[in-house]
Amino acid sequence: MSWVYRFDERAVKELRKLGKQAQRDIISYLDERIAVDEDPRRFGKGLRSDLAGLWLYRVGDYRIVCQILDGELIVLVVTVGHRRDVYD
């Protein structure tokens, strides 16, 4: 059972604004950990409050906020950015 990750339109725009190395690190993290593991929740942290139901992954100084769609085995990247900006 392998998972597929997809980017929301907003997340694609945010990813393109990041530096090339940050982009590579984020894509590499998703390829090497999330897409190949049986449970993507193992690496992340569930968010609370108004972001309840979303999952957070840390990649250096960057954060990836995702929605996990269990029925379809999809991890939907909702937003991505530097840790100081991602929660705004």
VEXZA-677577 format. One line per field, with one value per residue (C-alpha): y, z, x; residue number from 0. Coordinates in nm, 4 decimals. Layout:
VEXZA-677577
c2: Y, ...
c3: Z, ...
c1: X, ...
pos: NUM, ...
//
This chain:
VEXZA-677577
c2: 0.0000, 0.3221, 0.6765, 0.9455, 1.3095, 1.5922, 1.9693, 2.2115, 2.5066, 2.7411, 2.5066, 2.4898, 2.8705, 2.8771, 2.6065, 2.7980, 3.1051, 2.9126, 2.8728, 2.5828, 2.3957, 2.4259, 2.2979, 1.9977, 1.9241, 1.9327, 1.7158, 1.4745, 1.4470, 1.3704, 1.1163, 0.9356, 0.9313, 1.0041, 0.8318, 0.5051, 0.4521, 0.2672, 0.5376, 0.9027, 1.0047, 0.8396, 1.1308, 1.4241, 1.5913, 1.6476, 2.0119, 2.1492, 2.4362, 2.5894, 2.3668, 2.0435, 1.7559, 1.8716, 1.7258, 1.9080, 1.7872, 1.9600, 1.9871, 2.2019, 2.5556, 2.4758, 2.3312, 2.1250, 2.1285, 1.8388, 1.6813, 1.3015, 1.1355, 0.7788, 0.6402, 0.7434, 0.7007, 1.0626, 1.3154, 1.6560, 1.9334, 2.2346, 2.4852, 2.4948, 2.7649, 2.8916, 2.8189, 3.1868, 3.2293, 2.8993, 2.9411, 3.2826
c3: 0.0000, -0.1114, -0.0851, -0.3508, -0.2712, -0.4645, -0.4391, -0.4084, -0.6534, -0.3693, -0.2468, -0.5957, -0.6055, -0.2573, -0.3463, -0.6558, -0.4416, -0.2316, -0.3184, -0.5379, -0.2506, -0.0327, -0.3219, -0.3652, 0.0085, 0.0277, -0.2809, -0.1611, 0.1807, 0.0215, -0.2191, 0.0329, 0.3389, 0.2728, -0.0629, 0.0322, 0.3890, 0.4872, 0.7323, 0.6497, 0.9990, 1.1401, 1.0403, 1.1053, 1.3765, 1.3856, 1.4073, 1.6485, 1.6835, 1.3545, 1.1628, 1.3149, 1.0680, 0.8950, 0.9376, 0.9691, 0.8440, 0.9293, 0.6724, 0.8147, 0.8525, 0.6248, 0.7028, 0.4887, 0.5878, 0.4420, 0.4428, 0.4491, 0.2409, 0.3722, 0.1291, -0.1737, -0.0259, -0.1098, 0.0915, -0.0331, 0.0290, 0.1275, 0.2057, 0.2216, 0.3473, 0.5967, 0.9572, 1.0386, 0.7577, 0.7144, 0.9908, 0.8739
c1: 0.0000, 0.1666, 0.0455, 0.0385, 0.0952, -0.0621, -0.0350, -0.3243, -0.2982, -0.2081, 0.0646, 0.2184, 0.2442, 0.3957, 0.6480, 0.7597, 0.8319, 1.0830, 1.4491, 1.5605, 1.7248, 1.4138, 1.2025, 1.4318, 1.4301, 1.0505, 0.9964, 1.2656, 1.0972, 0.7614, 0.9167, 1.1361, 0.9102, 0.5462, 0.4952, 0.6647, 0.5433, 0.2273, 0.1178, 0.1969, 0.0860, 0.3968, 0.6207, 0.3883, 0.1934, -0.1809, -0.2798, -0.5387, -0.7800, -0.8948, -0.6481, -0.7808, -0.7827, -0.4642, -0.1158, 0.2141, 0.5510, 0.8776, 1.1557, 1.4339, 1.2971, 1.0032, 0.6630, 0.4263, 0.0592, -0.1406, -0.4811, -0.4720, -0.7437, -0.7526, -1.0111, -0.8055, -0.4545, -0.3727, -0.1772, -0.2953, -0.0428, -0.2513, 0.0231, 0.4011, 0.6339, 0.8853, 0.7969, 0.7403, 0.4826, 0.3029, 0.0434, -0.0857
pos: 0, 1, 2, 3, 4, 5, 6, 7, 8, 9, 10, 11, 12, 13, 14, 15, 16, 17, 18, 19, 20, 21, 22, 23, 24, 25, 26, 27, 28, 29, 30, 31, 32, 33, 34, 35, 36, 37, 38, 39, 40, 41, 42, 43, 44, 45, 46, 47, 48, 49, 50, 51, 52, 53, 54, 55, 56, 57, 58, 59, 60, 61, 62, 63, 64, 65, 66, 67, 68, 69, 70, 71, 72, 73, 74, 75, 76, 77, 78, 79, 80, 81, 82, 83, 84, 85, 86, 87
//
